[in-house]
Every structure is written in C-alpha cells, then in structure tokens.
Amino acid sequence: MTLRPLFLLLMAAAAAGFSGCAAPPEDPNATAFQAPLIYPAPVTRPGGGGTGKWAPLPRKDGSEYVQVIGDLEDIVSFYGFSSAVAPEIKNFDDMAALMVMDSSLGFRNLERGQILGVPVLWFEKTAADTGPGAPGLAELLKVKPRRSDAVYKVRTRGVFLFQPGPQPRFVTIACARTSAHGEIGALYESQFRAWLTGIVERCFL
C-alpha cells in the first residue's frame, strides 16, 4: 500500500472542538486504559506584540486556538486533532516509519524525540498563503482582514504521536504562524512547548 492512501486512512477525519476517544474495550478481558484526548485553551500570556488572548476556533476531531497580532496579517495558531489508525499501525515505530517513508506530504525535518518519556516525531512544514484568509475569520475575531494582494508565509512546527489503547489514535499537535516574515518566534515556540507538554502529561501518561 502506498503512503498516501494509508495516510488518508490514518487521518480519517483529516481536519483538525474537544475530542474524547476513550471507549470500553470490545474484549471484556482487556484492561488497557485510554485517556480522552483533550486540548485545553493555552494560558494567556501577553507579549510579542499581541494581547496574549486565545480565541477558540471549531476544528473537527480536535481543538484550535488562535491569537491575532495586530490583524490577520500576523496570526498564531495552536491546534491538536486525532484520527483512528489503520490496522497495520500497531505502535509508534510503525507510525513513524510511515511518516518518514515519503516526503510528498511536505513535512520536513522529521526527528524522533521524547516528551516526559513519551515518544514523539517532530516535524516542520512551510507554505505560502494568499488572499484575505479564511471566509468569516476576520469578522469572527473582530480584526482587520488581510490584504488580498499580498503573499504570506505559513510556518508550522509540531509533533505526531501514537496513543495506544482499545481504540488507538494518530495524534497531531502543532503550532502555526501565518505572517509576512515567516517565523514562529521564540515566545510562541516556548508557549507551544509548555502547552504540548501539558497535553502529553494529561493524555499519554
């Protein structure tokens, strides 16, 4: 099976609200426990030119929070989402091998690591974005829309995780920033790491 069809199976929802995935094991003799996946709102921390306040956005099978720095020409997003895994994926090693098999999905600098002893696969991704942004987003956030004639850089850094249990999950947790300069910045990198560590501690230990 090629990477792309299998990846689509892994990320069945492939979009990124609060999501609980714990369920009673089908086998009455099974004792495995699986914590619900919950992505809480990040801590409000002023700095970096913004108010530090995070606004929730709807996201299928997960949660997303955004912080606007001035207007939609500079916006930071923290998000997490999950999907069921294909039967072939039994553990983190299987998942990691799948993700590094093919670079066609655009993920760069894939690197194994650990957070509180939990294995993670770090990734980065860059892209270009044009136009006024997602429809209705400026109105929802009560900010000035982006210019329609500019090109913005989207930089994303995050992790892939495998949550074992009666219903194994493929989990993505990431930070993205859309701006003219194309950098996430040390302030938001630090805040994201703290947010990510809290989720790992709550849902994977």
C-alpha positions as CSV (number, residue, x, y, z in Angstrom):
1,M,0.0,0.0,0.0
2,T,1.4,3.4,-0.9
3,L,1.9,6.2,1.7
4,R,-0.9,8.5,0.6
5,P,-3.8,6.0,0.8
6,L,-2.6,4.7,4.1
7,F,-2.1,8.2,5.4
8,L,-5.7,9.0,4.4
9,L,-6.8,6.0,6.4
10,L,-4.8,7.2,9.4
11,M,-6.2,10.7,9.3
12,A,-9.8,9.6,8.5
13,A,-11.1,13.0,9.7
14,A,-8.0,14.8,8.3
15,A,-9.2,18.1,9.6
16,A,-8.0,19.2,12.8
17,G,-13.5,21.1,19.4
18,F,-12.6,18.9,22.2
19,S,-12.4,15.2,21.3
20,G,-12.8,12.2,23.6
21,C,-11.7,8.9,22.3
22,A,-11.9,6.6,25.3
23,A,-14.3,3.7,25.0
24,P,-14.9,0.4,26.8
25,P,-12.7,-2.4,25.3
26,E,-14.5,-4.7,23.0
27,D,-12.7,-7.6,24.7
28,P,-14.3,-8.0,28.2
29,N,-11.0,-9.3,29.5
30,A,-9.0,-6.3,28.2
31,T,-7.6,-3.9,30.9
32,A,-6.0,-1.3,28.7
33,F,-6.9,2.3,29.6
34,Q,-7.0,5.1,27.1
35,A,-7.3,8.7,28.3
36,P,-9.7,11.1,26.5
37,L,-7.8,13.5,24.2
38,I,-8.4,17.0,25.4
39,Y,-6.7,20.1,24.1
40,P,-7.3,22.9,26.7
41,A,-7.0,26.6,25.9
42,P,-3.4,27.9,26.1
43,V,-2.5,30.2,29.0
44,T,-3.0,33.9,28.3
45,R,0.5,35.5,28.3
46,P,0.9,39.0,26.8
47,G,4.0,39.7,24.7
48,G,5.3,39.5,21.2
49,G,3.1,42.4,20.1
50,G,-0.2,40.6,20.9
51,T,-2.7,40.6,23.8
52,G,-1.9,37.1,24.7
53,K,-5.5,36.1,24.5
54,W,-6.5,33.0,22.6
55,A,-9.8,32.6,20.7
56,P,-11.2,29.1,20.1
57,L,-12.0,28.0,16.5
58,P,-14.1,25.0,15.5
59,R,-11.9,22.0,14.4
60,K,-13.2,18.6,13.6
61,D,-11.8,15.8,15.8
62,G,-9.8,18.3,17.9
63,S,-9.4,21.9,19.0
64,E,-7.7,25.0,17.7
65,Y,-6.9,28.3,19.3
66,V,-5.7,31.5,17.5
67,Q,-4.0,34.7,18.6
68,V,-4.1,37.7,16.4
69,I,-1.1,40.0,16.4
70,G,-2.4,43.3,15.2
71,D,-4.6,41.9,12.4
72,L,-4.9,38.8,10.2
73,E,-1.6,39.6,8.5
74,D,0.0,38.0,11.6
75,I,-1.8,35.2,13.3
76,V,-0.6,32.3,15.5
77,S,-2.5,29.0,15.9
78,F,-2.1,26.2,18.4
79,Y,-4.1,23.1,17.4
80,G,-4.5,19.4,18.1
81,F,-6.5,16.7,16.4
82,S,-6.6,12.9,16.1
83,S,-7.9,10.1,13.9
84,A,-8.2,6.4,14.0
85,V,-5.2,4.4,12.8
86,A,-5.2,1.7,10.1
87,P,-4.9,-1.9,11.4
88,E,-1.4,-2.1,10.1
89,I,-0.2,0.5,12.5
90,K,0.5,-1.3,15.8
91,N,2.8,1.2,17.7
92,F,4.7,4.4,17.5
93,D,7.5,2.9,15.4
94,D,5.1,1.8,12.7
95,M,3.6,5.3,12.7
96,A,7.0,7.0,12.5
97,A,8.2,4.7,9.7
98,L,5.1,5.6,7.7
99,M,5.6,9.3,8.1
100,V,9.3,9.3,7.0
101,M,8.7,6.9,4.1
102,D,7.7,9.6,1.6
103,S,8.3,13.3,1.6
104,S,5.4,14.1,-0.8
105,L,3.2,15.3,2.1
106,G,5.5,18.2,2.7
107,F,6.7,17.5,6.2
108,R,10.3,18.4,6.8
109,N,13.0,17.8,9.4
110,L,11.2,14.7,10.8
111,E,13.0,13.9,14.0
112,R,12.3,11.5,16.8
113,G,12.2,12.8,20.4
114,Q,10.6,12.4,23.7
115,I,8.4,14.5,26.0
116,L,8.1,13.2,29.5
117,G,9.3,9.9,28.2
118,V,6.6,9.7,25.6
119,P,8.0,9.2,22.0
120,V,7.1,11.9,19.5
121,L,8.0,12.6,15.9
122,W,8.8,16.3,15.4
123,F,8.0,17.9,12.1
124,E,8.1,21.2,10.3
125,K,6.2,22.5,7.3
126,T,6.2,25.7,5.3
127,A,3.7,27.0,2.8
128,A,2.6,30.2,1.1
129,D,-0.9,31.7,1.6
130,T,-2.6,34.4,-0.4
131,G,-5.8,36.3,-0.3
132,P,-7.9,37.7,2.5
133,G,-7.8,34.5,4.6
134,A,-10.5,32.1,5.7
135,P,-14.0,33.4,5.0
136,G,-15.6,35.0,8.1
137,L,-12.4,34.7,10.2
138,A,-11.8,38.4,10.4
139,E,-15.4,39.0,11.5
140,L,-15.3,36.2,14.0
141,L,-12.1,37.6,15.6
142,K,-13.2,41.2,15.1
143,V,-10.0,42.2,13.4
144,K,-9.0,43.9,10.1
145,P,-8.9,41.5,7.1
146,R,-5.7,40.7,5.3
147,R,-4.8,42.4,2.1
148,S,-5.9,40.3,-0.9
149,D,-2.8,41.2,-3.0
150,A,-0.1,40.0,-0.5
151,V,1.6,36.7,-0.1
152,Y,2.0,35.3,3.4
153,K,4.3,32.7,4.8
154,V,2.9,29.8,6.9
155,R,5.4,28.1,9.2
156,T,4.3,25.0,11.2
157,R,6.1,23.1,13.9
158,G,4.6,20.2,15.8
159,V,4.6,16.5,16.7
160,F,3.0,13.3,15.7
161,L,2.1,10.9,18.5
162,F,0.6,7.4,18.7
163,Q,-1.9,6.9,21.6
164,P,-2.2,3.2,22.3
165,G,-5.3,1.6,23.8
166,P,-8.6,-0.1,22.8
167,Q,-9.0,2.5,20.0
168,P,-5.5,3.6,19.0
169,R,-5.2,7.2,17.8
170,F,-2.9,9.0,15.4
171,V,-2.4,12.4,17.1
172,T,-1.1,15.7,15.6
173,I,-0.3,18.7,17.9
174,A,1.2,21.8,16.3
175,C,1.8,25.5,16.3
176,A,1.5,27.5,13.1
177,R,2.1,31.2,12.3
178,T,1.0,33.0,9.2
179,S,2.8,36.2,8.6
180,A,4.9,38.3,6.2
181,H,8.2,37.3,8.0
182,G,7.6,33.5,8.1
183,E,8.9,32.8,11.6
184,I,7.0,31.4,14.6
185,G,9.3,33.2,17.1
186,A,10.9,32.1,20.4
187,L,8.0,33.4,22.5
188,Y,5.4,31.3,20.8
189,E,7.7,28.3,20.4
190,S,8.2,28.4,24.2
191,Q,4.4,28.7,24.9
192,F,3.7,25.9,22.5
193,R,6.2,23.6,24.1
194,A,4.5,24.2,27.5
195,W,1.0,23.6,26.0
196,L,2.2,20.4,24.3
197,T,3.9,19.1,27.5
198,G,0.7,19.6,29.4
199,I,-1.4,17.6,26.9
200,V,1.2,14.8,26.9
201,E,1.1,14.6,30.7
202,R,-2.7,14.6,30.8
203,C,-3.4,12.2,27.9
204,F,-0.4,10.0,27.4
205,L,0.9,9.1,30.9
